[in-house]
Amino acid sequence: MGVTEESTPHCRWHPGFTPAPEAYLDKFLLGKKDVDTDVLRSKFTNVDRAKWILWTAPVLN
């Protein structure tokens, strides 16, 4: 999972978004090995998750 954020109007593409999906396509669709998909670019990196995630993930068997 990757997250990218830019200051744009709603539903508008920003050139800063392009590298993340290109990297995911290269790695997971085209099978390229040396691709960085560790993407997290957001002003919301220090979020109190307990405040917003009020559930527990189920255990899968």
C-alpha positions, 0 to 999 in steps of 0.5 A: 500500500502506498500513500501520496498526497499533494495540495490539489483540488478534489479529483485533480491529478498532480504530477507528484502522484505519477512516480508512485503508481509507476513504481507499483506497476513496474514491480507488481505488474511488470516484475521488475526487481529493483523498484522502491514501492515503500511510498508514504508521502503525506502531511498526516504521518503522525496520526493517532490511529487509536482515535480513528480505528475503533475496531480490531482486525479479525483473525483469519484461519 
